[in-house]
Amino acid sequence: MTEPQLTTAPAQLDPAHIGDIQGAWGTLSQTAQPPRQGWLKRLTTLLIIMGPGLVTMIGDNDAGGVATYTQAGQNYGTSLLWTLLILIPVLIVNQEMVARLGAVTRVGHARLIFERFGKFWGLFSFLDLFLVNYLTLVTEFIGFAMALNYFGVSPLISIPVGILGLIAIVITGSFRRWERVMWINCLVSLLMIPIAFLPHPAWGPILHDTFIPGVAGGLNANALLTIIAIVGTTVAPWQLFFQQSNVVDKRITPRWLRYERLDTIIGSLLTNIEAAGLIIAAAFAFAGTKYFNNFVDAGTTAQAYAALGHPIMGALLMIILLNASMLGACAVTLSTAYAVGDVFSVAHSLHRRFHEARLFYSVYILLIVLAGGLVLIPSAPLGLLTFAVQALAGILLPSATVFLVLLCNDRAVLGPWVNRFWLNAVATVIVGLLVALSFILAMTTLFPTVDAMLLTRVVFAILLAVLLTLGVLAAIRRLRRGPDPELETLMRMKKEDWQMPPLQEIPRPSWSLTRWVGMVTLRAYLIVAMVLLVVKVVELALGH
């Protein structure tokens, strides 16, 4: 049977993306309208819609996230909890934009980048996503093997079982069955909350460190890199691609966007509360012991918990790591498979069976097998791969966030759903912070001898100057130009009924001088950073 190709209008969609919403908690008819009265009906509707935002956010607390949050607590106590509070609005703003793009355009993130920015940027983003997702997937299998090894299961057994399990979750041909498994993973992730109570924490310092920024021992290069690692593991490029495609695959349209926004907000709050649980657990379990400020990896931390008389904490941490690795591996790999379907215009839906979407499922299976197999290779450079995925994700983040904001201001794509001025202001600040942190991470990773504190001061001074300049220029431009008639006309439209026209019918956006200079600068940064990263990885591989 020939693999189905994407059809034309309503578009550019896989036909499987049209129909009733079949969520883990029930079904919503394609013609149904959101309930306006009754809290029980609204709650039931929310539960049916919930999934894309929740899975994306909880999936972000993957194997790397568990290790990073545990390290923050073990090395710095609760003094870095404030970073999680700041990251909540960052996550909500970023992921709300991709949820909106998915519901209104009904196409994936990769397809939009190809169509609106051209083949160079489309191919660049796609190949970067493919590479960084594969390396991230390897780290998920490292976490998977580490967790089961703690309970005495050899990687020779755990890795093949994990490969088969991850494949079985996805290839059922039922979106609903897949999402039910993801909900179970999300519920198991709640164990990150009770583990915080086991070492009997003091809530006064916790509240203080949540709302008052500070760093135990003072801000230094190591603390700075830990803060950047927390940001990097919480805001990752794969999230943008996955949630947008998953919203499309779940058949969520603009009329249900209010519920998908709640899904995203709840997921953002929950993922940071869970992360705080891991930090608090390590902070109070290791305070005043020889293990404080001596983090090695999550497995060693679990053994230290047991050595200090907290065997339940050790076991819980490894269960959390196992669950996080499974959820992260599934979401990360699906984001790649969705992107492949977008780029090659072939069927890519969890509603389809294997024979209906061969390339989509084959990419998923191949990545899972190759990543799991790599972890089983004796003397494989797993530490080097972990280093590479952190650096590469940091380098990729600026382009992903810039494309996101530009797409959400593309009136041909979003119509009345484009960003408002205040949201653009917030998004610009967020993009600036992420770009600055990405640059610092890239430079300190590639050049370990650089003065991290001096670099940070210089970068943030430049960032502040740039943001102030952009703010003044934007204010002057608004005052001179006055009201925007086109935007006002768009905003008067009935938003719930607006859908993006077929992509082939939309003219390419015109490139202003400012946009052209910005994209050339971004391209130069990415090329230079990628070359430096390759050189660094080769040097490390050769033992230098």
N, C-alpha and C positions, 0 to 999 in steps of 0.2 A: 504494500500500500504506500502511495506517495505521501510524504509529509505535507500537511496542509500549509499553504502559504497565506500570509496576511492579506486581507481583502482591502478594497477601498471603501470609502465612506459608508457608515460612520467611521470609517476611517481605516485606517492605519492600525486598527485593533485586530488582535486574534479574536475570531468570533466567540471563543470560549470566555472572553472577558465581558460578554453581554449576557444578561439574564438575572435571575434571582440571586440575592446575596445569601450564600450558604455558609453561615458562621458556625463556630463550635457550639453555640448555645441555641441555634435555631435558624429559621429562614425568613427573609424579608422579600416580598414579591417585588418584581421590577417596577410595578405600577403603584406600589404602596406609597403613602405620604407619611412623613414624620408625625408622630402623635403630638398633639398640642396640649392635651390635658391628661392628668393621671400620672402620679409618680411611678406606679408599678409598670405602666406601659412604657414610660420613658426609660426606666431602668432595664427592662427586658430588651428594648431596642438598643440601648447602649451596649449591653452584653453581647448581642448578636453582631454589632458593628465592631466591637473591640477585637483587636488582634494585631493589625499591622503596626500600630504605635507601640503596643505593649511588648510584642515580640522583639521589635527593633531596640527598644530601650533596655529591656532585661537582657537581650542577647549581647548588648554592649558590655555587660558585666561578665565577660567571657573569661577564659583561662588567664589571659594577660591582665584583665581587670582585677581578678581575685588576687593575683600576685602583687599588683601595684598597690591596691588598697591595704593589703596585709603588710607590705613593706612600709607604707606611710605610717601605720599605727605602731609597728614594731620599732621603727627608727626615730619617729618624731612624736609619739604619743597621739593625743587628740588635737595637736596644734594646727593640723592642716585640714580640719573639718570645714573651715570657712570656704575652702576651694569648691567643695561640693555645693554649698549654698549658691555660690556665684554661677556654677555650671547649670543650675536648674533653668534659669531663663534662657541661657545659651542654647540648651537642648530644645526647649519649647519653641523658640523662634526658628531655629534651623529646621526642625522636623515638621513644624506646622507648614512651612513653605513647601517642602516636598510632598506633604500630604495634599496640599491644595493643588500643586502641579499634577499629581496623579489623578485626583478626582475630576479636575476640569479638563485636562488634556487627554486623559485615558491612554497615554503612552508612557513608556519608561524614561528614566533620566538619560540613559545613554542615547536613545533615539533623538531626544530633544537637543542634546549637545551636538550631535552630528548634523541635524537639520538647521540649527540656528547659528552655529559657529563654524561650520565647515568640516571637511574631512580631516584636516590636520589635527584640530583640537579634539574632534570626535575619536580619532584613532589613538591619539596620545592618552586621552582619558581612559579609553577602553583598555589599552594595553597596560597602563599603570594599575588600573583596578584589577585586572586579571593577575598581574604579578603580585601585588601587595596582598590580595585576597588569598592567593595560594600560600604565600609565606605565613600569613595569619592562620590559615588552616593547619599548617604544620605545628604552630604553637598550640593550637587546640588539641591536637593529638598528643603533644608532649604533656599537656595537662591531664588529658584522659589517662595516659599510661601511668603518670606519676600518682594519680589518685587511686587507681586500682592496685598499683604496686604496693601502696601503703597497707592494703588489706591482704597482701600476699599473692596477688594475681600477676603472673608474668606478662610483660608486654607482648610476648609471642602469642599469648591467648587473648589479652584484652584488646590489642589493636585490631586483629581480624574481626573479633566480635563487634567492636565499635564501627568498623567499616560496614559490615553487614547491617547493623542496626540503623545507621544513618541512611543507608540506601533504602531500607525497608520503610522508614518513616515517610519518604517522599514519593516513591513510585506506585502508590496505591491508586492513583487516578482520581483521588477525592480530595478537594481542598479542605472540606470539613474534617476528614480524618486527620490530615496533616495538622490542621490548626488545633485540634483537640490534644494532640501530643504536645504541641508547643505550649498550650495552656497548662498542661501537667508540669512541664519544665518550669514555667513561670511560677507556679504554685510552690514547687520544690525550692525555688530560689528564695522564697520567704524565710528559709532557714538562716539567711544572713542576718535576720533581725534578732531572733532569740539567742544566737551565739554571743551577742553583745552583752546579754544579761548574766551570763555564766560566771564571769570574773568579778561580779558585784561592783559595777562601775559607780563612780561619784558623779552625779549629774550636774553639780555646780561647774566644774571645769569643762564638761561637755558643752553646756550652754554658752559658757564664756568663749570657748574656742570656735564654736559654730558662728557666732555673730561678731567676734572681734578678731580680725586678721593678725596672725603672728606665726613665728616659727620657733620651735624649741631649739635652743642653742644658737639662735640668730640665723639670719639668711646668709647662706653661703652657696658655693657652686653645687654641692651635692643636694642641698635642700631645693635649690632652684630646679635642678633636673628632675627631682621627685615631683614637684608641682607641675612641671611641664608634662611629665609622664601621666599624671592624673588627668590633665586636660586631654592629652593625646589618646588615652584609653577610653575616655568618655565621649569625645567627639571624633568619630572616625568616618572616612569617606564612604565606606561600604554602606553605612546607615542610610545615606541619601539615596543611593541606587536601590537598596532593598525596600525601604518603606514605600517609595513611589511606585515601584513595580508591584508590590504586594497589595497596595490600595487598588491598583488597576485590576489585578488578578482576582481580588475579592469582589469586584464589580461595584465599588463604592462610587456613587455619582455626587455632584454638588449638593443635591438635596439632603444628603446624609453627612455633609462635611462637618456640621456642628458636632456630631457625635464622634467623628474621627478626630477632631481637635481635642475633645475630652479624652479620648483614647490616648492621644499623644501626651497630654498634660499629666494624666494619671501615671502613664509609664515613666515619664521624666521624673516625677516626684518619687515614685517607688524605687527606681534604679538608684537614685542618690541616697535614699534612706537605707537601702540594702548595703550600698558601699560604705555608708557611715557605720553600719553594724560591724563590718569587718575591721574597720579602723579602730573602733572602740574596743572590740574584743582583744585585739593584739596590744593596744595601748595599756590596758589595765592588767592583762595577764602577764606582761613582761616588765612592767614598771618596777624598777629597783632590782632586777635580776641580771644575770650575766648575759642573757639573750637580748636585752634591750640594745637597740642600735647595731644589731648583728644579723640582719636579715640575709638569708642565702637564697632560698626559694620556698614555695608554699609547702612542699613536702617536708623540708627541714623544720619549718615553723610548726607543722602538725606534730612532729616528733618532740619538739620543744614543749608544746602544750602538754603532751603526755608526761614528759619528764618532770614538769612542774606540778603534777597531780591533777591535770585537766584532760584525762583521756577522751572524755566525751567531746570536748572542744576540738581535739585532734581529729576524731572520727567525723565530726560535723563539717570541719573545714575541707576534708577530702571528699565528702559527699557533695558539698557545695561546688568544689572544683570540678568534680566529675559531671555534675549537672550543667554547670556553666560551659564546660568544654563541648558538651553535646549540643546545647542550644546555640552557642556561638558558631560551631562548625556548620550546623544546618543553615543558619541565616546567612553567614558569610558566603558559603558555596552557592546558595540560591541566588544571592545578589549577582554573582558572576554568570550563572546560567540564564537569569532573566536578561542581563545585558547582552549576552550572545544572541538570544532570541530577538532582541531589539535591533541589534546591528545587522544581523543576517536576514531579518524579516521572515522568520519562521515561527511556527506555533511554539508558544512558551507559556504554558499554564498548568498549574497543579490540578485543574479540572480535567486535564487530558490524561489518557493512558499512554504507556510508553510508545506504542506503535503509532500514536497520533502526534507525538512530539519527540522524535528520536534524538535530534540534536540537543534539545534542551536537557533531557534526562541523561544523555550520554556525557555531556560536559560535566554535569553534577557528579555522576558516578566516577568519571575519569579523575577529576580533581580529588575526590575522597580517597580513591585507591592510591593515587600517586603520593598524596600527603601522608597517609598512614604508612605506606610502604617505605617512605623516606625515613620516618622515625625508627623503623625496624632495622635499618642498615647499620651495622656495627661501625662505630667511630664516625658517624655522620656529624657534620659540623652544626649541631643544633643550636649551640650558643651563638655562633656566627649568624645563623638564620634569624634568631630572635633579635639580634642587634639590627640586622638588615630590615626587618619588618617594622621596627619602631622608627628607624630613620626614614624609610621610604614612605610610611604613612604620614610622617611629619612634613615631608617634602610635597606630597600629593595634596595635602589639605588646602593650601591656598587656592589652587586652581578649582578645586571642587566647590569651595565656598563662594568664590567669585562668580563662577558659572551659575550657581544657585540664585544669587541675588539678581544677576542680569536677567535670568529667565523669568523671575518673578516680577520684573519690570517690563517685560515684553508684552505690549498690549495686544499684539496679534495672537499671542499664545493664550493669555489669561483674560483678556477683555476686562470686564468689571471686577475681576478677581485680582488685579495687579496690586502690588504693595502700595499702601498709603504712605504719605510723606514721613509720618512718625515711625512707621515700621522700617522704612529705608534708613532712617537715622540710627535706629537701634541696630539694624543689620550691619550697617557700615562700621559701627563701633566694634561689633562682634567679629566681623571679618578682619578688621585691623588687628584686634587682639590675637586672633588665631594665626594670622600671617606673621605677626611679630614673634609669637611663641614657636611657630614652625621654624622660622629663620634661626632663632636662638638654638633650638634643638638640633637643627641640621649643622650649624657651625660648631657647636660644642661636641657633637658626635664625631664630625669629620676632622676636627682640629682639637683634640683633647687638651692641648697646652694653652688654649686661648683663655684669657681672663673672663670667666663667665659673668661675673658681677659687673665688670666694666662694659662688656658687650650688652648686657641687659639694660643698663642705664642709658647707653647711647641709643639702642633700638627703641626704647620706650619714650625717650625724649623726642626722637624723630617722629614716632607714631603720634604723640600728643600734638606736635606742630602740624603734622599733616591733617589730623582730624579737625583741629581748630580752623585751619585754612579752608578745608572742604566745607565746614559748617558756615563760615562767613560767606564763601562764594555761593553756596546754595541759598542762603538767606537773601543775598543781594539779587541773585537771579530770580527768585520768587517775587521780590518786590518790584523789579523792573518788568517782568513778564506779566504779572497779575494772574488772574484765574486761567486755568487751562481748559478751554472749551471742550476739547476732545475727551479729556479725563472726566469732566463733569457730565458729559453725555453718557460715557460708559457707566458711571456710578449710578445713573438714573435707571439703568436697565434692571430687569428682574433677574438677579444673579443666579437663582437656583435653576433657571431654564437655559442658561448660557453654556454652550460647549464649544471647544476649540474646533474650527473647521479642519478638514483634512490637511495634513501638513503640506502636501504637494500644491495646495491652492493658496498657501500663505507666502507672500513675497519675502525674500531674505531681508533681514534688518540692515539698515544703512549704518556704516561705520563712521562715527565722528572721529575727529583728530584725537580727542581725549581718549576715546575707547581704543583707538588703534595703538596709541602710545602705551596705554596701560596693558594691553594684551601682548605687545611686543616685549615690554619689560617683564611681564610674567613668564613669557616663553623663555627669555634669556635666563631668568633665575632658575627655572625648572631644568633647563638643559645643563647649566653649569653645576647645579646641585646634584643632578643625576650622574654626571661625569665624575665629580668628586666622590660620590658614594661608591661608584664602581671601583675607583682607584683604591678607596679605603678598604672595601671588602676584599679585593685582591691582595692588598698588603697584609691584612689580618690572616687570610687563608695561607699566605706564604710564611706566616710566623713573625712578621715585622710589627 
